[in-house]
Amino acid sequence: MSAEADAEVPPELVQVTFVTNAGKTVSAPKDSNLLRISMRENGGIPWKCGGGICGTCRCHIDRGAENLDKVKAKERKHLSEADLAAGYRMACQTFVLGDVAVSWVPKTP
C-alpha cells in the first residue's frame, strides 16, 4: 500500500456566510453544526444554552436551505411550521451539508 493511500483524506469544506456580521464568510468541514461554526469563527449568532432549550440561536437561512440537515424535534418547540417554511432554523440543532448564508436579529446591548 502506498503512503498516499494511507494519507488521511481532508474533509470536504463548505462556505458559511454570516450576513448579519458584515457578510463574514468562513470555511468549515461538511456536516458541522451551524452554532459551533459561529462560535469557533466569531460568526456572531446569539446563543445561551447551545442545546435547543432556550431558542436564542433562532436564525434565518438566507441562501442554501437545501444544504441543511432535517429539522429536529427540539427546533419544532421554538419554530412554527410558518417559521420553518419561511427559512428559520435553530443554529444549535442545524448541521451544514453545503454552502449557506445565515442572518439573525442582533442582540441589543
Biopython code that builds the backbone (N, CA, C, O; Angstrom):
import numpy as np
from Bio.PDB.StructureBuilder import StructureBuilder

atoms = [
    (1, "MET", "N", (0.851, -1.177, 0.000)),
    (1, "MET", "CA", (0.000, 0.000, 0.000)),
    (1, "MET", "C", (0.895, 1.238, 0.000)),
    (1, "MET", "O", (1.886, 1.283, 0.728)),
    (2, "SER", "N", (0.560, 2.222, -0.795)),
    (2, "SER", "CA", (1.382, 3.418, -0.899)),
    (2, "SER", "C", (1.109, 4.370, 0.252)),
    (2, "SER", "O", (0.072, 4.296, 0.910)),
    (3, "ALA", "N", (2.061, 5.266, 0.480)),
    (3, "ALA", "CA", (1.893, 6.277, 1.523)),
    (3, "ALA", "C", (0.703, 7.179, 1.199)),
    (3, "ALA", "O", (0.020, 7.670, 2.098)),
    (4, "GLU", "N", (0.465, 7.392, -0.097)),
    (4, "GLU", "CA", (-0.661, 8.230, -0.500)),
    (4, "GLU", "C", (-1.986, 7.604, -0.078)),
    (4, "GLU", "O", (-2.902, 8.313, 0.338)),
    (5, "ALA", "N", (-2.092, 6.300, -0.182)),
    (5, "ALA", "CA", (-3.328, 5.618, 0.201)),
    (5, "ALA", "C", (-3.549, 5.692, 1.706)),
    (5, "ALA", "O", (-4.690, 5.681, 2.169)),
    (6, "ASP", "N", (-2.458, 5.769, 2.475)),
    (6, "ASP", "CA", (-2.563, 5.851, 3.924)),
    (6, "ASP", "C", (-2.873, 7.268, 4.408)),
    (6, "ASP", "O", (-3.325, 7.453, 5.538)),
    (7, "ALA", "N", (-2.631, 8.258, 3.563)),
    (7, "ALA", "CA", (-2.848, 9.653, 3.965)),
    (7, "ALA", "C", (-4.325, 9.885, 4.237)),
    (7, "ALA", "O", (-5.189, 9.380, 3.519)),
    (8, "GLU", "N", (-4.606, 10.659, 5.284)),
    (8, "GLU", "CA", (-5.983, 10.982, 5.629)),
    (8, "GLU", "C", (-6.547, 11.931, 4.585)),
    (8, "GLU", "O", (-5.900, 12.908, 4.206)),
    (9, "VAL", "N", (-7.739, 11.643, 4.129)),
    (9, "VAL", "CA", (-8.404, 12.495, 3.156)),
    (9, "VAL", "C", (-8.936, 13.721, 3.891)),
    (9, "VAL", "O", (-9.662, 13.581, 4.875)),
    (10, "PRO", "N", (-8.583, 14.929, 3.427)),
    (10, "PRO", "CA", (-9.077, 16.126, 4.121)),
    (10, "PRO", "C", (-10.601, 16.203, 4.007)),
    (10, "PRO", "O", (-11.175, 15.755, 3.014)),
    (11, "PRO", "N", (-11.254, 16.772, 5.023)),
    (11, "PRO", "CA", (-12.711, 16.861, 4.980)),
    (11, "PRO", "C", (-13.166, 17.804, 3.872)),
    (11, "PRO", "O", (-12.479, 18.769, 3.538)),
    (12, "GLU", "N", (-14.328, 17.510, 3.314)),
    (12, "GLU", "CA", (-14.922, 18.407, 2.332)),
    (12, "GLU", "C", (-15.349, 19.674, 3.066)),
    (12, "GLU", "O", (-15.960, 19.601, 4.132)),
    (13, "LEU", "N", (-15.032, 20.825, 2.499)),
    (13, "LEU", "CA", (-15.349, 22.094, 3.157)),
    (13, "LEU", "C", (-16.576, 22.747, 2.533)),
    (13, "LEU", "O", (-16.842, 22.605, 1.339)),
    (14, "VAL", "N", (-17.310, 23.460, 3.368)),
    (14, "VAL", "CA", (-18.453, 24.250, 2.925)),
    (14, "VAL", "C", (-18.200, 25.697, 3.331)),
    (14, "VAL", "O", (-17.384, 25.973, 4.211)),
    (15, "GLN", "N", (-18.905, 26.613, 2.683)),
    (15, "GLN", "CA", (-18.785, 28.033, 2.989)),
    (15, "GLN", "C", (-20.022, 28.482, 3.765)),
    (15, "GLN", "O", (-21.152, 28.198, 3.367)),
    (16, "VAL", "N", (-19.796, 29.181, 4.868)),
    (16, "VAL", "CA", (-20.884, 29.737, 5.665)),
    (16, "VAL", "C", (-20.694, 31.250, 5.704)),
    (16, "VAL", "O", (-19.648, 31.747, 6.122)),
    (17, "THR", "N", (-21.726, 31.975, 5.260)),
    (17, "THR", "CA", (-21.693, 33.437, 5.276)),
    (17, "THR", "C", (-22.609, 33.938, 6.377)),
    (17, "THR", "O", (-23.799, 33.622, 6.399)),
    (18, "PHE", "N", (-22.048, 34.722, 7.291)),
    (18, "PHE", "CA", (-22.793, 35.323, 8.394)),
    (18, "PHE", "C", (-23.214, 36.725, 7.956)),
    (18, "PHE", "O", (-22.503, 37.701, 8.191)),
    (19, "VAL", "N", (-24.370, 36.807, 7.323)),
    (19, "VAL", "CA", (-24.850, 38.041, 6.707)),
    (19, "VAL", "C", (-24.916, 39.181, 7.724)),
    (19, "VAL", "O", (-24.475, 40.293, 7.432)),
    (20, "THR", "N", (-25.458, 38.918, 8.904)),
    (20, "THR", "CA", (-25.618, 39.957, 9.923)),
    (20, "THR", "C", (-24.270, 40.433, 10.459)),
    (20, "THR", "O", (-24.183, 41.526, 11.017)),
    (21, "ASN", "N", (-23.240, 39.647, 10.301)),
    (21, "ASN", "CA", (-21.895, 40.005, 10.755)),
    (21, "ASN", "C", (-21.080, 40.503, 9.557)),
    (21, "ASN", "O", (-20.017, 39.967, 9.245)),
    (22, "ALA", "N", (-21.599, 41.536, 8.898)),
    (22, "ALA", "CA", (-20.925, 42.194, 7.771)),
    (22, "ALA", "C", (-20.580, 41.229, 6.640)),
    (22, "ALA", "O", (-19.624, 41.454, 5.899)),
    (23, "GLY", "N", (-21.364, 40.146, 6.508)),
    (23, "GLY", "CA", (-21.135, 39.202, 5.421)),
    (23, "GLY", "C", (-19.898, 38.341, 5.583)),
    (23, "GLY", "O", (-19.377, 37.808, 4.603)),
    (24, "LYS", "N", (-19.424, 38.201, 6.811)),
    (24, "LYS", "CA", (-18.231, 37.384, 7.067)),
    (24, "LYS", "C", (-18.457, 35.972, 6.532)),
    (24, "LYS", "O", (-19.472, 35.343, 6.832)),
    (25, "THR", "N", (-17.505, 35.477, 5.738)),
    (25, "THR", "CA", (-17.598, 34.137, 5.169)),
    (25, "THR", "C", (-16.440, 33.294, 5.671)),
    (25, "THR", "O", (-15.286, 33.723, 5.657)),
    (26, "VAL", "N", (-16.771, 32.075, 6.118)),
    (26, "VAL", "CA", (-15.762, 31.154, 6.639)),
    (26, "VAL", "C", (-15.938, 29.788, 5.987)),
    (26, "VAL", "O", (-16.991, 29.488, 5.425)),
    (27, "SER", "N", (-14.911, 28.975, 6.068)),
    (27, "SER", "CA", (-14.968, 27.591, 5.607)),
    (27, "SER", "C", (-15.050, 26.687, 6.820)),
    (27, "SER", "O", (-14.455, 26.970, 7.860)),
    (28, "ALA", "N", (-15.793, 25.592, 6.681)),
    (28, "ALA", "CA", (-15.928, 24.627, 7.768)),
    (28, "ALA", "C", (-16.113, 23.243, 7.160)),
    (28, "ALA", "O", (-16.567, 23.124, 6.022)),
    (29, "PRO", "N", (-15.769, 22.204, 7.899)),
    (29, "PRO", "CA", (-15.995, 20.852, 7.384)),
    (29, "PRO", "C", (-17.486, 20.584, 7.164)),
    (29, "PRO", "O", (-18.326, 20.995, 7.965)),
    (30, "LYS", "N", (-17.799, 19.895, 6.078)),
    (30, "LYS", "CA", (-19.170, 19.490, 5.796)),
    (30, "LYS", "C", (-19.718, 18.718, 6.987)),
    (30, "LYS", "O", (-18.975, 17.985, 7.640)),
    (31, "ASP", "N", (-20.998, 18.870, 7.279)),
    (31, "ASP", "CA", (-21.709, 18.213, 8.381)),
    (31, "ASP", "C", (-21.314, 18.779, 9.741)),
    (31, "ASP", "O", (-21.384, 18.083, 10.755)),
    (32, "SER", "N", (-20.899, 20.045, 9.758)),
    (32, "SER", "CA", (-20.595, 20.737, 11.015)),
    (32, "SER", "C", (-21.857, 21.417, 11.526)),
    (32, "SER", "O", (-22.735, 21.787, 10.746)),
    (33, "ASN", "N", (-21.939, 21.577, 12.828)),
    (33, "ASN", "CA", (-23.059, 22.258, 13.466)),
    (33, "ASN", "C", (-22.939, 23.767, 13.236)),
    (33, "ASN", "O", (-21.870, 24.346, 13.432)),
    (34, "LEU", "N", (-24.036, 24.397, 12.823)),
    (34, "LEU", "CA", (-24.019, 25.818, 12.476)),
    (34, "LEU", "C", (-23.624, 26.700, 13.658)),
    (34, "LEU", "O", (-22.823, 27.620, 13.493)),
    (35, "LEU", "N", (-24.166, 26.439, 14.843)),
    (35, "LEU", "CA", (-23.805, 27.262, 16.001)),
    (35, "LEU", "C", (-22.337, 27.076, 16.363)),
    (35, "LEU", "O", (-21.662, 28.048, 16.702)),
    (36, "ARG", "N", (-21.834, 25.857, 16.298)),
    (36, "ARG", "CA", (-20.425, 25.601, 16.630)),
    (36, "ARG", "C", (-19.498, 26.322, 15.644)),
    (36, "ARG", "O", (-18.450, 26.839, 16.033)),
    (37, "ILE", "N", (-19.893, 26.353, 14.367)),
    (37, "ILE", "CA", (-19.104, 27.103, 13.380)),
    (37, "ILE", "C", (-19.073, 28.571, 13.786)),
    (37, "ILE", "O", (-18.015, 29.201, 13.790)),
    (38, "SER", "N", (-20.239, 29.111, 14.126)),
    (38, "SER", "CA", (-20.331, 30.521, 14.518)),
    (38, "SER", "C", (-19.466, 30.803, 15.743)),
    (38, "SER", "O", (-18.757, 31.809, 15.785)),
    (39, "MET", "N", (-19.520, 29.932, 16.725)),
    (39, "MET", "CA", (-18.732, 30.131, 17.943)),
    (39, "MET", "C", (-17.232, 30.077, 17.639)),
    (39, "MET", "O", (-16.468, 30.917, 18.115)),
    (40, "ARG", "N", (-16.818, 29.097, 16.853)),
    (40, "ARG", "CA", (-15.401, 28.901, 16.545)),
    (40, "ARG", "C", (-14.839, 30.039, 15.694)),
    (40, "ARG", "O", (-13.685, 30.435, 15.857)),
    (41, "GLU", "N", (-15.664, 30.560, 14.787)),
    (41, "GLU", "CA", (-15.196, 31.557, 13.818)),
    (41, "GLU", "C", (-15.662, 32.980, 14.131)),
    (41, "GLU", "O", (-15.532, 33.870, 13.290)),
    (42, "ASN", "N", (-16.207, 33.205, 15.336)),
    (42, "ASN", "CA", (-16.739, 34.521, 15.709)),
    (42, "ASN", "C", (-17.757, 35.025, 14.693)),
    (42, "ASN", "O", (-17.723, 36.178, 14.261)),
    (43, "GLY", "N", (-18.666, 34.117, 14.325)),
    (43, "GLY", "CA", (-19.699, 34.457, 13.350)),
    (43, "GLY", "C", (-20.751, 35.398, 13.897)),
    (43, "GLY", "O", (-21.297, 36.216, 13.157)),
    (44, "GLY", "N", (-21.042, 35.293, 15.190)),
    (44, "GLY", "CA", (-21.938, 36.239, 15.833)),
    (44, "GLY", "C", (-23.356, 35.776, 16.103)),
    (44, "GLY", "O", (-24.145, 36.553, 16.641)),
    (45, "ILE", "N", (-23.725, 34.535, 15.754)),
    (45, "ILE", "CA", (-25.083, 34.082, 16.046)),
    (45, "ILE", "C", (-25.266, 34.085, 17.564)),
    (45, "ILE", "O", (-24.476, 33.466, 18.277)),
    (46, "PRO", "N", (-26.300, 34.776, 18.072)),
    (46, "PRO", "CA", (-26.522, 34.809, 19.521)),
    (46, "PRO", "C", (-26.890, 33.425, 20.050)),
    (46, "PRO", "O", (-27.536, 32.638, 19.358)),
    (47, "TRP", "N", (-26.473, 33.137, 21.280)),
    (47, "TRP", "CA", (-26.806, 31.855, 21.887)),
    (47, "TRP", "C", (-26.685, 31.945, 23.399)),
    (47, "TRP", "O", (-26.004, 32.826, 23.924)),
    (48, "LYS", "N", (-27.341, 31.042, 24.090)),
    (48, "LYS", "CA", (-27.221, 30.936, 25.545)),
    (48, "LYS", "C", (-26.927, 29.501, 25.936)),
    (48, "LYS", "O", (-25.904, 29.231, 26.564)),
    (49, "CYS", "N", (-27.814, 28.567, 25.572)),
    (49, "CYS", "CA", (-27.659, 27.195, 26.069)),
    (49, "CYS", "C", (-26.896, 26.288, 25.108)),
    (49, "CYS", "O", (-26.148, 25.420, 25.556)),
    (50, "GLY", "N", (-27.064, 26.465, 23.813)),
    (50, "GLY", "CA", (-26.402, 25.609, 22.836)),
    (50, "GLY", "C", (-26.997, 24.216, 22.727)),
    (50, "GLY", "O", (-26.426, 23.359, 22.054)),
    (51, "GLY", "N", (-28.136, 23.968, 23.376)),
    (51, "GLY", "CA", (-28.706, 22.629, 23.376)),
    (51, "GLY", "C", (-30.153, 22.527, 22.948)),
    (51, "GLY", "O", (-30.777, 21.487, 23.158)),
    (52, "GLY", "N", (-30.707, 23.567, 22.357)),
    (52, "GLY", "CA", (-32.075, 23.511, 21.868)),
    (52, "GLY", "C", (-33.129, 23.787, 22.915)),
    (52, "GLY", "O", (-34.308, 23.512, 22.691)),
    (53, "ILE", "N", (-32.734, 24.320, 24.049)),
    (53, "ILE", "CA", (-33.682, 24.560, 25.136)),
    (53, "ILE", "C", (-34.212, 25.988, 25.128)),
    (53, "ILE", "O", (-35.409, 26.204, 25.318)),
    (54, "CYS", "N", (-33.328, 26.972, 24.907)),
    (54, "CYS", "CA", (-33.713, 28.374, 25.114)),
    (54, "CYS", "C", (-34.298, 29.078, 23.889)),
    (54, "CYS", "O", (-35.108, 29.990, 24.050)),
    (55, "GLY", "N", (-33.921, 28.692, 22.688)),
    (55, "GLY", "CA", (-34.417, 29.347, 21.482)),
    (55, "GLY", "C", (-33.656, 30.587, 21.057)),
    (55, "GLY", "O", (-34.035, 31.234, 20.081)),
    (56, "THR", "N", (-32.599, 30.932, 21.763)),
    (56, "THR", "CA", (-31.846, 32.158, 21.470)),
    (56, "THR", "C", (-31.181, 32.140, 20.093)),
    (56, "THR", "O", (-31.050, 33.192, 19.467)),
    (57, "CYS", "N", (-30.765, 30.987, 19.616)),
    (57, "CYS", "CA", (-29.993, 30.917, 18.368)),
    (57, "CYS", "C", (-30.872, 30.816, 17.121)),
    (57, "CYS", "O", (-30.417, 30.354, 16.074)),
    (58, "ARG", "N", (-32.112, 31.242, 17.230)),
    (58, "ARG", "CA", (-33.007, 31.281, 16.071)),
    (58, "ARG", "C", (-32.353, 32.142, 14.989)),
    (58, "ARG", "O", (-31.907, 33.257, 15.258)),
    (59, "CYS", "N", (-32.301, 31.620, 13.785)),
    (59, "CYS", "CA", (-31.673, 32.361, 12.695)),
    (59, "CYS", "C", (-32.435, 32.094, 11.406)),
    (59, "CYS", "O", (-33.236, 31.163, 11.322)),
    (60, "HIS", "N", (-32.173, 32.924, 10.405)),
    (60, "HIS", "CA", (-32.816, 32.781, 9.107)),
    (60, "HIS", "C", (-31.775, 32.314, 8.095)),
    (60, "HIS", "O", (-30.685, 32.879, 8.009)),
    (61, "ILE", "N", (-32.112, 31.294, 7.342)),
    (61, "ILE", "CA", (-31.228, 30.810, 6.289)),
    (61, "ILE", "C", (-31.572, 31.601, 5.029)),
    (61, "ILE", "O", (-32.594, 31.362, 4.385)),
    (62, "ASP", "N", (-30.701, 32.543, 4.694)),
    (62, "ASP", "CA", (-30.941, 33.430, 3.552)),
    (62, "ASP", "C", (-30.712, 32.715, 2.220)),
    (62, "ASP", "O", (-31.431, 32.949, 1.249)),
    (63, "ARG", "N", (-29.711, 31.849, 2.185)),
    (63, "ARG", "CA", (-29.396, 31.056, 0.989)),
    (63, "ARG", "C", (-28.912, 29.687, 1.445)),
    (63, "ARG", "O", (-28.230, 29.561, 2.462)),
    (64, "GLY", "N", (-29.276, 28.663, 0.676)),
    (64, "GLY", "CA", (-28.741, 27.330, 0.921)),
    (64, "GLY", "C", (-29.544, 26.464, 1.875)),
    (64, "GLY", "O", (-28.999, 25.515, 2.439)),
    (65, "ALA", "N", (-30.816, 26.759, 2.074)),
    (65, "ALA", "CA", (-31.638, 25.943, 2.984)),
    (65, "ALA", "C", (-31.628, 24.470, 2.579)),
    (65, "ALA", "O", (-31.758, 23.583, 3.423)),
    (66, "GLU", "N", (-31.472, 24.223, 1.285)),
    (66, "GLU", "CA", (-31.425, 22.836, 0.801)),
    (66, "GLU", "C", (-30.139, 22.127, 1.226)),
    (66, "GLU", "O", (-30.017, 20.910, 1.087)),
    (67, "ASN", "N", (-29.174, 22.905, 1.748)),
    (67, "ASN", "CA", (-27.883, 22.346, 2.174)),
    (67, "ASN", "C", (-27.815, 22.105, 3.678)),
    (67, "ASN", "O", (-26.729, 22.071, 4.257)),
    (68, "LEU", "N", (-28.977, 21.939, 4.311)),
    (68, "LEU", "CA", (-29.032, 21.693, 5.750)),
    (68, "LEU", "C", (-29.644, 20.321, 6.017)),
    (68, "LEU", "O", (-30.342, 19.763, 5.170)),
    (69, "ASP", "N", (-29.372, 19.787, 7.206)),
    (69, "ASP", "CA", (-29.987, 18.519, 7.580)),
    (69, "ASP", "C", (-31.459, 18.738, 7.933)),
    (69, "ASP", "O", (-31.960, 19.861, 7.869)),
    (70, "LYS", "N", (-32.140, 17.662, 8.305)),
    (70, "LYS", "CA", (-33.571, 17.731, 8.605)),
    (70, "LYS", "C", (-33.841, 18.478, 9.909)),
    (70, "LYS", "O", (-33.014, 18.487, 10.821)),
    (71, "VAL", "N", (-35.001, 19.094, 9.976)),
    (71, "VAL", "CA", (-35.449, 19.814, 11.171)),
    (71, "VAL", "C", (-35.623, 18.822, 12.320)),
    (71, "VAL", "O", (-36.195, 17.746, 12.142)),
    (72, "LYS", "N", (-35.126, 19.193, 13.493)),
    (72, "LYS", "CA", (-35.195, 18.331, 14.690)),
    (72, "LYS", "C", (-36.426, 18.674, 15.533)),
    (72, "LYS", "O", (-37.001, 19.755, 15.406)),
    (73, "ALA", "N", (-36.816, 17.736, 16.389)),
    (73, "ALA", "CA", (-37.955, 17.935, 17.293)),
    (73, "ALA", "C", (-37.729, 19.141, 18.202)),
    (73, "ALA", "O", (-38.668, 19.885, 18.482)),
    (74, "LYS", "N", (-36.489, 19.343, 18.667)),
    (74, "LYS", "CA", (-36.203, 20.491, 19.540)),
    (74, "LYS", "C", (-36.451, 21.811, 18.824)),
    (74, "LYS", "O", (-36.848, 22.791, 19.454)),
    (75, "GLU", "N", (-36.222, 21.847, 17.513)),
    (75, "GLU", "CA", (-36.480, 23.073, 16.759)),
    (75, "GLU", "C", (-37.975, 23.367, 16.705)),
    (75, "GLU", "O", (-38.389, 24.525, 16.769)),
    (76, "ARG", "N", (-38.772, 22.330, 16.588)),
    (76, "ARG", "CA", (-40.221, 22.494, 16.480)),
    (76, "ARG", "C", (-40.832, 23.069, 17.758)),
    (76, "ARG", "O", (-41.948, 23.588, 17.731)),
    (77, "LYS", "N", (-40.110, 22.981, 18.875)),
    (77, "LYS", "CA", (-40.593, 23.573, 20.124)),
    (77, "LYS", "C", (-40.492, 25.101, 20.086)),
    (77, "LYS", "O", (-41.203, 25.790, 20.818)),
    (78, "HIS", "N", (-39.611, 25.626, 19.234)),
    (78, "HIS", "CA", (-39.378, 27.069, 19.162)),
    (78, "HIS", "C", (-39.837, 27.695, 17.846)),
    (78, "HIS", "O", (-40.032, 28.908, 17.768)),
    (79, "LEU", "N", (-40.009, 26.872, 16.817)),
    (79, "LEU", "CA", (-40.345, 27.383, 15.494)),
    (79, "LEU", "C", (-41.649, 26.769, 14.998)),
    (79, "LEU", "O", (-41.826, 25.552, 15.027)),
    (80, "SER", "N", (-42.551, 27.620, 14.547)),
    (80, "SER", "CA", (-43.816, 27.136, 13.982)),
    (80, "SER", "C", (-43.570, 26.601, 12.566)),
    (80, "SER", "O", (-42.493, 26.790, 12.002)),
    (81, "GLU", "N", (-44.566, 25.943, 12.009)),
    (81, "GLU", "CA", (-44.457, 25.481, 10.624)),
    (81, "GLU", "C", (-44.246, 26.675, 9.696)),
    (81, "GLU", "O", (-43.501, 26.580, 8.721)),
    (82, "ALA", "N", (-44.900, 27.799, 9.994)),
    (82, "ALA", "CA", (-44.724, 29.011, 9.184)),
    (82, "ALA", "C", (-43.287, 29.524, 9.284)),
    (82, "ALA", "O", (-42.715, 29.956, 8.284)),
    (83, "ASP", "N", (-42.696, 29.480, 10.492)),
    (83, "ASP", "CA", (-41.298, 29.889, 10.670)),
    (83, "ASP", "C", (-40.376, 29.004, 9.825)),
    (83, "ASP", "O", (-39.500, 29.495, 9.113)),
    (84, "LEU", "N", (-40.594, 27.706, 9.920)),
    (84, "LEU", "CA", (-39.759, 26.762, 9.170)),
    (84, "LEU", "C", (-39.910, 26.982, 7.666)),
    (84, "LEU", "O", (-38.921, 26.973, 6.933)),
    (85, "ALA", "N", (-41.138, 27.179, 7.210)),
    (85, "ALA", "CA", (-41.390, 27.421, 5.788)),
    (85, "ALA", "C", (-40.746, 28.718, 5.322)),
    (85, "ALA", "O", (-40.359, 28.839, 4.160)),
    (86, "ALA", "N", (-40.627, 29.700, 6.233)),
    (86, "ALA", "CA", (-40.016, 30.994, 5.898)),
    (86, "ALA", "C", (-38.486, 30.942, 5.960)),
    (86, "ALA", "O", (-37.827, 31.932, 5.640)),
    (87, "GLY", "N", (-37.914, 29.806, 6.366)),
    (87, "GLY", "CA", (-36.462, 29.664, 6.348)),
    (87, "GLY", "C", (-35.768, 29.807, 7.689)),
    (87, "GLY", "O", (-34.545, 29.942, 7.734)),
    (88, "TYR", "N", (-36.522, 29.780, 8.791)),
    (88, "TYR", "CA", (-35.899, 29.895, 10.112)),
    (88, "TYR", "C", (-35.465, 28.528, 10.623)),
    (88, "TYR", "O", (-36.127, 27.520, 10.377)),
    (89, "ARG", "N", (-34.351, 28.507, 11.332)),
    (89, "ARG", "CA", (-33.831, 27.302, 11.977)),
    (89, "ARG", "C", (-33.203, 27.691, 13.305)),
    (89, "ARG", "O", (-32.958, 28.869, 13.569)),
    (90, "MET", "N", (-32.945, 26.690, 14.137)),
    (90, "MET", "CA", (-32.211, 26.871, 15.389)),
    (90, "MET", "C", (-30.766, 26.453, 15.092)),
    (90, "MET", "O", (-30.510, 25.292, 14.774)),
    (91, "ALA", "N", (-29.835, 27.388, 15.193)),
    (91, "ALA", "CA", (-28.444, 27.114, 14.809)),
    (91, "ALA", "C", (-27.845, 25.949, 15.586)),
    (91, "ALA", "O", (-27.043, 25.192, 15.038)),
    (92, "CYS", "N", (-28.218, 25.792, 16.846)),
    (92, "CYS", "CA", (-27.627, 24.730, 17.668)),
    (92, "CYS", "C", (-28.055, 23.334, 17.229)),
    (92, "CYS", "O", (-27.400, 22.350, 17.572)),
    (93, "GLN", "N", (-29.134, 23.242, 16.483)),
    (93, "GLN", "CA", (-29.665, 21.950, 16.052)),
    (93, "GLN", "C", (-29.435, 21.679, 14.568)),
    (93, "GLN", "O", (-29.849, 20.639, 14.056)),
    (94, "THR", "N", (-28.781, 22.605, 13.878)),
    (94, "THR", "CA", (-28.674, 22.555, 12.423)),
    (94, "THR", "C", (-27.260, 22.194, 11.977)),
    (94, "THR", "O", (-26.281, 22.775, 12.445)),
    (95, "PHE", "N", (-27.170, 21.226, 11.066)),
    (95, "PHE", "CA", (-25.887, 20.804, 10.512)),
    (95, "PHE", "C", (-25.813, 21.195, 9.041)),
    (95, "PHE", "O", (-26.773, 21.027, 8.290)),
    (96, "VAL", "N", (-24.653, 21.721, 8.644)),
    (96, "VAL", "CA", (-24.454, 22.286, 7.318)),
    (96, "VAL", "C", (-23.840, 21.239, 6.394)),
    (96, "VAL", "O", (-22.775, 20.692, 6.680)),
    (97, "LEU", "N", (-24.527, 20.967, 5.277)),
    (97, "LEU", "CA", (-24.087, 19.960, 4.317)),
    (97, "LEU", "C", (-23.561, 20.575, 3.028)),
    (97, "LEU", "O", (-23.027, 19.876, 2.167)),
    (98, "GLY", "N", (-23.717, 21.891, 2.904)),
    (98, "GLY", "CA", (-23.265, 22.628, 1.725)),
    (98, "GLY", "C", (-23.237, 24.107, 2.072)),
    (98, "GLY", "O", (-23.454, 24.478, 3.226)),
    (99, "ASP", "N", (-22.974, 24.950, 1.091)),
    (99, "ASP", "CA", (-22.837, 26.387, 1.334)),
    (99, "ASP", "C", (-24.154, 27.010, 1.784)),
    (99, "ASP", "O", (-25.219, 26.701, 1.250)),
    (100, "VAL", "N", (-24.059, 27.898, 2.784)),
    (100, "VAL", "CA", (-25.237, 28.603, 3.294)),
    (100, "VAL", "C", (-24.893, 30.054, 3.635)),
    (100, "VAL", "O", (-23.733, 30.413, 3.837)),
    (101, "ALA", "N", (-25.947, 30.873, 3.689)),
    (101, "ALA", "CA", (-25.843, 32.242, 4.214)),
    (101, "ALA", "C", (-26.908, 32.363, 5.285)),
    (101, "ALA", "O", (-28.054, 31.965, 5.079)),
    (102, "VAL", "N", (-26.530, 32.912, 6.429)),
    (102, "VAL", "CA", (-27.422, 32.973, 7.579)),
    (102, "VAL", "C", (-27.453, 34.388, 8.161)),
    (102, "VAL", "O", (-26.440, 35.086, 8.192)),
    (103, "SER", "N", (-28.656, 34.797, 8.628)),
    (103, "SER", "CA", (-28.795, 36.092, 9.294)),
    (103, "SER", "C", (-29.641, 35.898, 10.555)),
    (103, "SER", "O", (-30.260, 34.850, 10.739)),
    (104, "TRP", "N", (-29.661, 36.898, 11.405)),
    (104, "TRP", "CA", (-30.403, 36.831, 12.663)),
    (104, "TRP", "C", (-30.655, 38.246, 13.150)),
    (104, "TRP", "O", (-30.082, 39.208, 12.641)),
    (105, "VAL", "N", (-31.529, 38.354, 14.152)),
    (105, "VAL", "CA", (-31.790, 39.652, 14.757)),
    (105, "VAL", "C", (-30.677, 39.894, 15.770)),
    (105, "VAL", "O", (-30.517, 39.108, 16.704)),
    (106, "PRO", "N", (-29.904, 40.967, 15.604)),
    (106, "PRO", "CA", (-28.800, 41.235, 16.533)),
    (106, "PRO", "C", (-29.312, 41.474, 17.953)),
    (106, "PRO", "O", (-30.400, 42.013, 18.151)),
    (107, "LYS", "N", (-28.516, 41.067, 18.929)),
    (107, "LYS", "CA", (-28.835, 41.332, 20.335)),
    (107, "LYS", "C", (-28.724, 42.822, 20.590)),
    (107, "LYS", "O", (-27.842, 43.484, 20.045)),
    (108, "THR", "N", (-29.606, 43.349, 21.408)),
    (108, "THR", "CA", (-29.499, 44.756, 21.801)),
    (108, "THR", "C", (-28.643, 44.841, 23.056)),
    (108, "THR", "O", (-28.747, 43.989, 23.939)),
    (109, "PRO", "N", (-27.788, 45.874, 23.143)),
    (109, "PRO", "CA", (-26.877, 45.968, 24.292)),
    (109, "PRO", "C", (-27.606, 46.208, 25.601)),
    (109, "PRO", "O", (-26.972, 46.310, 26.651)),
]
sb = StructureBuilder()
sb.init_structure("model")
sb.init_model(0)
sb.init_chain("A")
sb.init_seg("    ")
for serial, (resi, resn, name, xyz) in enumerate(atoms, 1):
    if name == "N":
        sb.init_residue(resn, " ", resi, " ")
    sb.init_atom(name, np.array(xyz, "f"), 0.0, 1.0, " ", f" {name:<3s}", serial, name[0])
structure = sb.get_structure()
